[in-house]
């Protein structure tokens, strides 16, 4: 376990010196980055890689502790030459780093993944680097990485990564103006992500709304925005709610509801600005200006359009529909006889057009070359196959029919077998009173296993855990190793060891089992719980997101999903079997 004494002393020193903790984390990270010197603390030196992954999953860590865990994890993985963990460690570093450093870690992650034979690891690494490039408005490099990612991920069966790739390719197609193609991919993503909900589902809905908007299907765009806004509120995603509101404001502009559009844009803008999304901020400025023009507020409109020019001069990407702001400014000053200003904005418009046309040309070329190269290869392969199989066509057809017949028989048998197994698993859970059984709790474990923990401390921690379980304190979203140690008047090392040896699980596993056991009980005994959505069940049992709840539920329910479990309970009740 991490020895908290050095960290505590650092915190005391920081408090004495009046240095904010985030500043210290930045200085610590920058120092390590610049000097490339980091030594794993003695207290962590002999920990295994699984230990670090578990610690990094604990949301109760301080920023400093997380930073030390990440660097220790990376250095440990490198020392052991464990390629998969090296890739995972670089991804951890990437997500926690400032925007300017992300590409550095993304390159290292791709290099590490390329030294493996794991198609999923390679593909997901290229996809992540593509997303980093996309976030930096480097669309050509983003697309190059997406194309490579697709080549690797298409060889796997990982649906999450496959649909993540489809989503990002859809964004590129939207950028290029292939709205119908983008919409087709996004509808697939919406359908896939709908069951689990969360941010992937909301992002897919938002992009779908933009595609309908670009196709001038405002009615469908409004319907998607309404759904997205409701889901964002339910899942407390205020930022995504702001983006749906912005999209709805643009629909209202095109439907000539100018005052309502203006109010929505002004309401959503602070969240978008706080998200440091300069590109979408210029979109809001543009439609605020267009609303003002429609209401004969010329001076106000010009002020908004000038803000777009300022953003463009600072390197912000300008969306295609927003180019018009330069033309409006140029035309206005030309009519006013201010030719210097008119030429200035005319040149800005030309510069923006050239920049976007250059990107469009590169991206269209890359996408077309990749598409037609693959089609040509597929065509060649099909021609060769037809040439070699022409004389065996009849025999092959008969063989194919037989194979399909037997596969169908086997498949149906397998489906029936799986259905029986799932039912058996369900009944086993339904009649099972607890996931954490007495035999799982090692009451008789030798004291040798806990030789570093005084017996009286072990008893005190176990006594607290009994109270903790009875009073259902595990439903607290903020509970973690640190909070358990604090509440049991002990330290993280002792609490972790006691749970590992006496509860036969990691701290995270122990807490998740208790939460899922609680939900199992509620679903069995409380009719109202069967009507709740996953987000509500997640919150009630102490999970921060519905995705984490679904993963934990499936893991501790013999592979059964929450929706299947609830469906079976309803069936059992209706049939009076149980």
GUPA-69343 format. One record per residue (C-alpha): residue in three letters; y negated, x negated, z. Coordinates in steps of 0.25 Angstrom, whole numbers, padded with zeros to 4 digits, always signed. Each point is the difference from the previous one (the first is absolute). Layout:
! residues N
ALAYXZ;...
! end
This chain:
! residues 578
UNK+0000+0000+0000;UNK-0014-0004-0002;UNK-0006-0006+0012;UNK-0013+0008+0002;UNK-0006-0010+0010;UNK-0007-0009-0010;UNK-0005+0012-0008;UNK-0005+0006+0013;UNK-0008-0012+0003;UNK-0006-0001-0014;UNK-0004+0015+0002;UNK-0007-0004+0013;UNK-0007-0012-0006;UNK-0004+0009-0012;UNK-0006+0010+0009;UNK-0007-0010+0008;UNK-0006-0006-0012;UNK-0004+0014-0005;UNK+0008-0003-0014;UNK+0005+0013-0006;UNK+0015+0000-0002;UNK+0000+0003-0015;UNK-0009-0012-0002;UNK+0010-0009+0007;UNK+0011+0006-0008;UNK-0008-0003-0013;UNK-0003-0014+0005;UNK+0015-0003+0004;UNK+0005+0005-0013;UNK-0011-0008-0008;UNK+0003-0012+0008;UNK+0015+0001-0003;UNK-0003+0003-0015;UNK-0009-0012-0002;UNK+0008-0010+0007;UNK+0014+0006-0003;UNK+0004-0005+0014;UNK+0007+0010+0009;UNK+0010-0004+0011;UNK+0009+0011+0005;UNK-0003+0002+0015;UNK+0011-0005+0009;UNK+0003+0014+0006;UNK+0003+0004-0015;UNK+0007-0012-0005;UNK+0014+0005+0002;UNK-0001+0014-0004;UNK+0007+0005-0012;UNK-0006+0007-0012;UNK+0004+0014+0004;UNK-0008-0002+0013;UNK-0013-0002-0008;UNK+0002+0012-0009;UNK+0002+0009+0012;UNK-0012-0006+0007;UNK-0008+0003-0013;UNK+0004+0014+0000;UNK-0005+0002+0014;UNK-0014+0007-0002;UNK-0003-0003+0015;UNK-0003-0015-0003;UNK-0014-0006+0000;UNK-0006-0006-0012;UNK+0002-0014+0005;UNK+0014+0002+0004;UNK+0003+0006-0014;UNK-0007-0012-0007;UNK+0009-0009+0008;UNK+0012+0008-0003;UNK-0003+0000-0015;UNK-0002-0015-0001;UNK+0012-0003+0009;UNK+0009+0009-0009;UNK-0005-0007-0012;UNK+0002-0014+0005;UNK+0014+0004+0006;UNK+0004+0006-0013;UNK-0004-0013-0008;UNK+0007-0009+0010;UNK+0013+0008-0002;UNK-0002+0001-0015;UNK+0003+0015+0001;UNK-0006+0005-0013;UNK+0000+0014+0002;UNK-0007-0001+0014;UNK-0010-0010-0007;UNK-0004+0011-0010;UNK-0001+0010+0012;UNK-0009-0009+0008;UNK-0009-0003-0012;UNK-0001+0015-0002;UNK-0004+0002+0015;UNK-0011-0011-0001;UNK-0005+0007-0013;UNK-0002+0013+0006;UNK-0007-0006+0013;UNK-0009-0009-0008;UNK-0014+0002-0005;UNK-0001+0004-0015;UNK-0004-0014-0005;UNK+0013-0006+0006;UNK+0010+0011-0005;UNK+0002-0006-0014;UNK+0003-0014+0007;UNK+0012+0007+0008;UNK+0004+0009-0012;UNK+0002-0013-0008;UNK+0008-0006+0011;UNK+0008+0012+0001;UNK+0004+0001-0014;UNK+0003-0015-0001;UNK+0010+0002+0012;UNK+0006+0013-0006;UNK+0002-0007-0014;UNK+0009-0010+0007;UNK+0010+0011+0004;UNK+0010+0008-0009;UNK-0005+0013+0006;UNK-0006+0009-0011;UNK-0006+0010+0011;UNK-0007-0011+0007;UNK-0005-0006-0012;UNK-0005+0013-0006;UNK-0006+0005+0013;UNK-0008-0014+0001;UNK-0005+0001-0014;UNK-0004+0015+0003;UNK-0008-0004+0013;UNK-0007-0012-0008;UNK-0004+0010-0011;UNK-0006+0010+0011;UNK-0008-0012+0006;UNK-0005-0003-0014;UNK-0003+0015-0003;UNK-0008+0000+0013;UNK-0008-0012-0005;UNK-0003+0008-0013;UNK+0008-0011-0008;UNK+0007+0011-0008;UNK+0006-0010-0010;UNK+0008-0008+0010;UNK+0003+0013+0008;UNK+0007+0006-0013;UNK+0007-0013-0002;UNK+0006+0000+0014;UNK+0004+0015-0002;UNK+0007-0003-0013;UNK+0009-0011+0007;UNK+0002+0008+0012;UNK+0005+0012-0009;UNK+0010-0010-0006;UNK+0006-0004+0013;UNK-0001+0013+0008;UNK+0006+0008-0012;UNK+0013-0007+0003;UNK+0001+0005+0014;UNK+0003+0013+0006;UNK-0012+0000+0010;UNK-0007+0013-0003;UNK-0012-0003+0009;UNK-0003-0013-0007;UNK+0002+0007-0014;UNK-0009+0011+0003;UNK-0011-0010+0006;UNK+0001-0007-0013;UNK-0002+0013-0008;UNK-0012+0004+0008;UNK-0007-0013-0002;UNK+0003+0000-0015;UNK-0005+0014+0000;UNK-0013-0005+0005;UNK-0001-0010-0011;UNK+0003+0011-0010;UNK-0011+0008+0006;UNK-0010-0012-0001;UNK+0004-0001-0015;UNK-0003+0015-0003;UNK+0015+0003-0002;UNK-0002+0012+0010;UNK+0013+0008-0005;UNK+0009-0012+0002;UNK-0006-0003+0013;UNK+0001+0015+0005;UNK+0015+0000-0004;UNK+0003-0012+0009;UNK-0009+0005+0011;UNK+0008+0014+0000;UNK+0013-0008+0002;UNK-0007-0008+0012;UNK-0005+0013+0006;UNK+0014+0007-0001;UNK+0007-0013+0006;UNK-0010-0002+0011;UNK-0002+0015+0004;UNK+0012+0000+0010;UNK-0005-0011+0008;UNK-0015+0002-0001;UNK-0010-0010+0005;UNK-0009-0009-0008;UNK+0009-0003-0012;UNK+0000+0016-0002;UNK-0015+0001+0002;UNK-0003-0011-0009;UNK+0008+0005-0011;UNK-0006+0014+0002;UNK-0014-0006-0001;UNK+0003-0008-0013;UNK+0006+0013-0006;UNK-0013+0008+0003;UNK-0008-0011-0007;UNK+0009+0001-0013;UNK-0001+0015+0000;UNK-0015-0002+0001;UNK-0001-0010-0011;UNK+0008+0010-0009;UNK-0010+0011+0004;UNK+0010+0008+0007;UNK-0009+0003+0011;UNK+0008+0012+0006;UNK+0012-0009+0001;UNK-0008-0011+0006;UNK-0006+0009+0011;UNK+0014+0005+0003;UNK+0005-0014+0003;UNK-0013-0004+0008;UNK+0002+0013+0008;UNK+0015-0004+0003;UNK-0004-0015+0003;UNK-0012+0004+0009;UNK+0009+0009+0008;UNK+0011-0011+0001;UNK-0010-0011+0004;UNK-0006+0009+0011;UNK+0015+0002+0005;UNK+0003-0014+0000;UNK-0014-0004+0006;UNK-0003-0009-0013;UNK-0015+0001+0001;UNK-0002-0010-0011;UNK+0009+0006-0010;UNK-0007+0014+0003;UNK-0013-0007-0004;UNK+0006-0004-0014;UNK+0005+0014-0002;UNK-0014+0006+0003;UNK-0006-0010-0009;UNK+0009+0005-0011;UNK-0003+0014+0003;UNK-0015-0003-0001;UNK+0002-0005-0014;UNK+0008+0013-0004;UNK-0012+0008+0006;UNK-0010-0008-0009;UNK+0008+0003-0012;UNK+0000+0015+0004;UNK-0015-0001+0002;UNK+0001+0002+0015;UNK-0011-0010+0002;UNK-0004+0002+0015;UNK+0014+0001+0005;UNK+0004-0013-0008;UNK-0012-0007+0006;UNK+0004+0004+0014;UNK+0014-0004-0002;UNK-0004-0014-0006;UNK-0009-0003+0012;UNK+0010+0004+0010;UNK+0011-0008-0006;UNK-0008-0013-0003;UNK-0001-0006+0014;UNK+0015-0001+0001;UNK+0001-0006-0014;UNK-0011-0010+0003;UNK+0007-0004+0013;UNK+0013-0002-0007;UNK-0009-0011-0008;UNK+0004+0008-0013;UNK-0012-0004-0009;UNK+0006+0005-0013;UNK+0002+0014+0006;UNK-0014-0001+0007;UNK-0006-0001-0014;UNK+0008+0012-0005;UNK-0007+0008+0012;UNK-0014-0006-0004;UNK+0003+0004-0015;UNK+0003+0015+0003;UNK-0011+0001+0011;UNK-0009-0004-0011;UNK+0006+0009-0010;UNK-0002+0012+0010;UNK-0014-0004+0002;UNK-0003+0000-0015;UNK+0006+0013-0002;UNK-0009+0006+0011;UNK-0012-0007-0006;UNK-0002-0011+0011;UNK-0002-0011-0009;UNK-0006-0010+0010;UNK+0012+0002+0009;UNK+0010-0002-0011;UNK-0006-0013-0005;UNK+0001-0006+0014;UNK+0015+0003+0000;UNK+0002-0006-0014;UNK-0007-0012+0004;UNK+0009-0002+0012;UNK+0012-0001-0011;UNK-0008-0011-0007;UNK-0001-0008+0013;UNK+0015+0002+0002;UNK+0003-0005-0014;UNK-0009-0012+0002;UNK+0008-0003+0012;UNK+0013+0000-0007;UNK+0005+0014+0003;UNK+0010+0006-0011;UNK-0007+0012-0007;UNK+0009+0012-0004;UNK-0001+0004-0014;UNK-0007+0014+0003;UNK-0011-0007+0008;UNK-0005-0009-0011;UNK-0009+0012-0004;UNK-0009-0003+0011;UNK-0005-0013-0007;UNK-0003+0009-0013;UNK-0007+0010+0008;UNK-0009-0011+0007;UNK-0003-0007-0014;UNK-0003+0014-0006;UNK-0010+0004+0011;UNK-0008-0013+0000;UNK+0000+0000-0015;UNK-0006+0014+0000;UNK-0010-0005+0011;UNK-0004-0012-0009;UNK+0005-0010+0010;UNK+0007-0008-0011;UNK+0004-0012+0009;UNK+0007+0009+0010;UNK+0007+0007-0012;UNK+0005-0012-0006;UNK+0005-0005+0014;UNK+0008+0012+0002;UNK+0005+0000-0015;UNK+0005-0014+0002;UNK+0007+0004+0013;UNK+0007+0011-0007;UNK+0004-0009-0012;UNK+0005-0011+0011;UNK+0008+0011+0007;UNK+0006+0005-0013;UNK+0004-0014-0004;UNK+0006-0003+0013;UNK+0008+0013+0001;UNK+0004-0001-0015;UNK+0005-0014+0002;UNK+0009+0004+0011;UNK+0005+0013-0008;UNK+0003-0009-0011;UNK+0008-0010+0008;UNK+0007+0011+0008;UNK+0004+0008-0012;UNK+0005-0012-0007;UNK+0009-0004+0012;UNK+0005+0014+0002;UNK+0003+0002-0015;UNK+0007-0014-0002;UNK+0009+0003+0012;UNK+0003+0014-0005;UNK+0003-0004-0014;UNK+0008-0013+0004;UNK+0009+0008+0009;UNK+0002+0011-0011;UNK+0003-0011-0011;UNK+0010-0006+0009;UNK+0006+0013+0004;UNK+0001+0004-0015;UNK+0007-0013-0004;UNK+0010+0002+0011;UNK+0003+0014-0004;UNK+0002-0005-0015;UNK+0010-0011+0004;UNK+0007+0010+0009;UNK+0001+0010-0012;UNK+0005-0010-0010;UNK+0011-0005+0010;UNK+0005+0014+0004;UNK-0001+0007-0014;UNK+0015+0000-0002;UNK+0003+0004+0014;UNK-0009+0012+0001;UNK+0010+0011+0001;UNK+0009-0008+0010;UNK-0013-0003+0008;UNK-0004+0015+0000;UNK+0013+0005+0005;UNK+0000-0011+0011;UNK-0014+0003+0004;UNK+0004+0015+0001;UNK+0012-0004+0009;UNK-0009-0009+0008;UNK-0010+0011+0002;UNK+0010+0010+0005;UNK+0006-0010+0010;UNK-0013-0004+0005;UNK-0004+0014+0002;UNK+0013+0003+0008;UNK-0002-0012+0008;UNK-0015+0003+0002;UNK+0002+0014+0005;UNK+0011-0005+0009;UNK-0009-0010+0006;UNK-0011+0010+0001;UNK+0009+0009+0008;UNK+0005-0012+0009;UNK-0015-0004+0002;UNK-0003+0014+0004;UNK+0011+0001+0010;UNK-0004-0014+0006;UNK-0014+0005+0001;UNK+0004+0013+0007;UNK+0009-0008+0009;UNK-0011-0010+0004;UNK-0009+0012+0002;UNK+0010+0007+0010;UNK+0002-0013+0007;UNK-0015-0002+0002;UNK-0002+0015+0004;UNK+0010+0000+0011;UNK-0004-0014+0004;UNK-0009+0000+0013;UNK-0006-0013-0002;UNK-0001-0012-0010;UNK+0000-0010+0011;UNK+0013+0003+0007;UNK+0005-0006+0013;UNK+0010-0009-0007;UNK-0012-0006-0008;UNK-0007-0004+0013;UNK+0006-0013+0005;UNK-0001+0003+0015;UNK+0011-0010+0002;UNK-0006-0011-0008;UNK+0002-0013+0007;UNK-0012-0006+0008;UNK+0001-0012-0008;UNK-0006+0007-0012;UNK-0012+0002+0008;UNK+0000-0012+0008;UNK-0015-0003-0002;UNK-0004+0014+0006;UNK+0001+0002+0015;UNK+0009+0011+0004;UNK-0011+0008+0007;UNK-0008+0000-0013;UNK+0011+0005-0008;UNK+0002+0011+0010;UNK-0015+0003+0000;UNK+0000+0001-0015;UNK+0012+0009-0001;UNK-0006+0009+0010;UNK-0012+0001-0008;UNK+0007+0003-0013;UNK+0008+0011+0007;UNK-0014+0007+0003;UNK-0005-0004-0014;UNK+0012+0007-0006;UNK-0001+0013+0009;UNK-0015+0002-0001;UNK+0001-0003-0016;UNK-0011-0010+0001;UNK+0006-0006-0013;UNK-0007+0011-0008;UNK-0013-0008+0002;UNK-0004-0005-0013;UNK-0006-0013+0006;UNK+0013-0004+0008;UNK+0005-0013-0004;UNK+0006-0013+0007;UNK-0014-0004+0006;UNK-0002+0014+0006;UNK+0014+0001+0006;UNK-0002-0013+0006;UNK-0013+0004+0006;UNK+0005+0013+0005;UNK+0012-0006+0007;UNK-0008-0010+0006;UNK+0007-0011-0007;UNK-0001-0009-0012;UNK+0004+0001-0014;UNK+0011-0010+0001;UNK+0007+0006+0011;UNK-0001+0015-0005;UNK+0005-0005-0014;UNK+0012-0007+0006;UNK+0004+0012+0009;UNK-0001+0010-0012;UNK+0008-0010-0009;UNK+0011-0002+0010;UNK+0000+0013+0008;UNK-0004+0010-0011;UNK+0007-0008-0010;UNK-0011+0001-0010;UNK-0013-0006-0004;UNK-0013+0006+0006;UNK-0004+0007-0013;UNK+0014+0005-0002;UNK+0001+0005+0014;UNK-0013+0008-0001;UNK+0004+0006-0014;UNK+0013+0004+0005;UNK-0007+0008+0012;UNK-0009+0006-0009;UNK+0010+0005-0010;UNK+0009+0005+0011;UNK-0012+0008+0005;UNK-0001+0006-0014;UNK+0015+0003-0001;UNK-0001+0008+0013;UNK-0012+0008-0004;UNK+0006+0003-0014;UNK+0012+0005+0007;UNK-0007+0008+0011;UNK-0014+0005-0005;UNK+0000+0009-0012;UNK-0015-0003-0002;UNK+0003-0015-0003;UNK+0008+0004-0012;UNK-0013+0005-0007;UNK-0008-0012+0003;UNK-0003-0010-0011;UNK+0004-0015+0001;UNK-0014-0004+0004;UNK+0000+0009+0012;UNK+0014-0005+0004;UNK-0004-0014-0001;UNK-0013+0002+0008;UNK+0007+0008+0011;UNK+0011-0011+0002;UNK-0010-0012+0000;UNK+0001-0005-0014;UNK-0013-0004-0007;UNK+0004+0004-0014;UNK+0010+0009-0006;UNK+0006-0011-0008;UNK+0003-0008+0012;UNK+0006+0013+0006;UNK+0009+0003-0012;UNK+0005-0014-0001;UNK+0004+0000+0015;UNK+0006+0014+0000;UNK+0009-0004-0012;UNK+0004-0013+0007;UNK+0004+0007+0013;UNK+0006+0012-0007;UNK+0011-0007-0007;UNK-0008+0000-0013;UNK-0004+0015+0000;UNK-0015+0003-0003;UNK-0008+0009+0009;UNK-0001+0011-0011;UNK+0015+0000-0002;UNK+0002+0001+0015;UNK-0009+0012+0002;UNK+0006+0007-0012;UNK+0014-0001+0006;UNK-0005+0005+0014;UNK-0006+0012-0007;UNK+0013+0002-0007;UNK+0009-0001+0012;UNK-0009+0010+0008;UNK+0000+0010-0012;UNK+0015-0001-0001;UNK+0003+0000+0015;UNK+0009-0011-0001;UNK-0006-0008+0012;
! end
